Amino acid sequence: MDDDRLDPPRALRLCLRLHLLLLALGAVTVTLTAVLRDDLVLEWARGHRSAAEILERQGLDYLIEEQPIAVPQFFPVAAVLFVVMVLLIGVLMVFFSNGHHWARVCLAVLVVMTAVATLSGIRVGPPQVFVVLSYLSLVVDVAILATMFHPDTNAYLRRTHERISATA
């Protein structure tokens, strides 16, 4: 090894892999948002009085194609949020894996916010496949936080900080 960087512990490497798993679940969710658009609109319409009336009288196709009321565009929103999350997590993972505590804090906040948003999404009653993916991502969120604040990860960040402080 030509530099004096410390090798990241197993907990940190697992944490980074779990972030990748979370992003993979997000990619599946975004893809399903495009594929199951009609199901999402149908579930949304059932919880929206005006849309439910139009759905009952004229059907789902009329609601989607004619849009007598504003129908949410789930896919563009999901795709943009996913791209932002990929870029943000990607950049923060680089800093975190190199021992920067502030990146861990940012990633932890991001994971917690993602979990809160996921729980909010479950509450509105999406199609079942989204509920399953949501619960799976919540398990991954908890695992990420556990590995992120594991004693080995803490020790690695502390040693990295001490090494940087000693050379400064």
N, C-alpha and C positions, 0 to 999 in steps of 0.2 A: 504494500500500500504506500503510494508516494506522498500522501498527505496525512495529517494527524487527526483526521476525523474519526470519531468513535463508531463502531458498528452498532446499528440500531438493534435493540433487544427483540426477542420473538413477539412480545406483546405489541410492540409498535408496528412490526411487519404485519401482524394479524389485523391490527387496526386499519392499516392502509388497504389491505385486501378487503376488509369489510366495507370500507368506503366504496371500493370498486363494485362490490356486490350491491350496495345501495343504489349506485348509479345504474347498474344493469337492471335492477327492479324498476327504476325510473324509466329506463328505455322501453321496457316491456309495457309499462303503464301508458306511456305516450303512444306507443304503437297501437295498443288496444283502444285508446281514446279515438284514434282515427278509424279503426276497424269497427268498433261498437258505437259509432256516433248516434245511430238511430236509437239504440237502447238508452244511451245517456240522455238524449233529448226526451225520450218517452218518460223516463224517471223524473226528469226535471219538470216536464209538463204536468205530471200527476200531482206535484206539489205546488203548482202555480195555478191559481183559480182561472184566470183568463185563458191560459194555454190549455187547461183541462177541458174547458168548455169548447174551444176550437177543436181539440183532439176528439172529443165526443161527437161533435157535429160533422166535422169534415175530414178527420183522420190525420195520421202522422205525416203522410206525404205532403198534404196541403200545408200543415204547420211548418214543415222544414223548407219546402220549395217556395211557397208564396210569402212566408213570414209576415202574417198580418200583425204580429207583435214581435218584438226583438227576441230571437231565440239565441241563447248563448252559443258562442263558437268555442267549444271545448278544446279542440285540437290546437289551434294557433296559440292559445294561452298556455296549454300544457307544454307545447314544443318550445316556446320561448323561455318558460320557467326552467325547463330541463336543460336547455343550452346554458343558461345563466348559472345554474347549479353545477353543471359539469365544469365550466370554466373556473368558477369560484373554488370549488372543492379541489380541482386540479392544482391551482396555484397555491392554495393553503396547504395541501398535502406535501408539496415540495418543501416549503418552509418548515412544516412540522417534522417531516422526516429528517431534516437537517438540524433539529434540536431547538427550534424557536418556540418558546412557551406561548407567546402571543398568538401564534398560528393555532396552537391547540385550543386556546380559549375561543378563538373565532370559529373553529370547526365545531367545538362543543355547542356553542350558541346556535350555529347553523343546524346541527343535528336535532337539538331540542326544538327549534322553531319548525323544522320539518316534521317532527313527531306531533307537535300541536296542530299543524295544518292537516296532517294525516288523520288525526282523531276528528277534526272538524269535518273532513271529507266523509268519514264513516257515518257521522251523525245525519247527513242529508240523504242517506239511503241510496247509494249508487248500485249498479248491477253487482251481483254476487262476486264476480271475478275480481272486481276492484276492491271489495271488502277483504277478500283473501290476500291479495297483494298488499293491501294496507297493513293487515296484521303481521304479515311476514316482514314488511319493512320496519314495523315497530320493534320486532324482535331484533332485527339487525341494528336498529338505532341503539337499543339497550346494550347490545354486545359491543358496539363501537365505543360507547361511553365507558363501559367497563374496561376495555383494553386501553383506551385513551388515558385513563387515570389509574392504570395498573401501577403497582410499586416499581416494577422494572422500567416502565416508561418514565415515571417520575425521576428515578435515579439517572436515567439516560439524559433527560433534559437538564437536570442539575449538573451532571458531569460536563455536558456540552457547554453550559453557561460558565462553569468554572474554567474550562479550557480556554474559552474565548476571552474571559476576563483576565486570565493569566498572560495571554499574548498581547493584550491591548496596551 
